[in-house]
Amino acid sequence: MEEAEPFPTDWTPNMRANLVFLTRGDALLLIHKKTGLGAGKINGPGGKLEPGETALEAAQREVREELQIEVGELEKMGELHFDFVDGLKLHCVVFHGTEFTGTPTETREAKPEWFPIADLPLDRMWADDRHWLPGMLRGEKFQAWFRFDGEVMLSREVKK
């Protein structure tokens, strides 16, 4: 991977999304993504904002749709900026929470699984996750910029 070039100051997203990471004690709820961008990878639940939604409203809706649970309070922990060589410019707000009601249930989009925070499946997640997710789970807020060619990370910049 090359040394990170400065991220363009005129960068404007053409897609907005969110990710939600729910923890209980020393375990993190992740999903095996079955559809859409990142299908086949492990990630937090989340997805695209619909017209008129805030990132928080979309996060709550996506968790409900993907896992059939209702989340409690969510804290905004950071923002991810993805610049893909194919033209996708994705802005993603990352939330963390510890409260939800219901039982995480497999749906058409996602299969839930709890993982020990000390042993995250980073080799089966997006390449950028290892650069911000462990810190976020320790309570560190962040801003991050990544360039990707498909699933290959070309450059990165993470600010805490």
Buried (B, 14 or more C-beta within 10 A) or exposed (E): EEEBEEBEEEEEBEBBBBBBBBBEEEBBBBBBBBEEBBEEBBBBBBBBBEEEBEBBEBBBBBBBBBBBBEBEEBEBBBBBBBBBEEEEBBBBBBBBBBEBEEEBEBBEBBBBBBBEBEEBBBEEBBBBBBBBBBBBBEEEBBBBBBBBEEEEBBBBBBEE
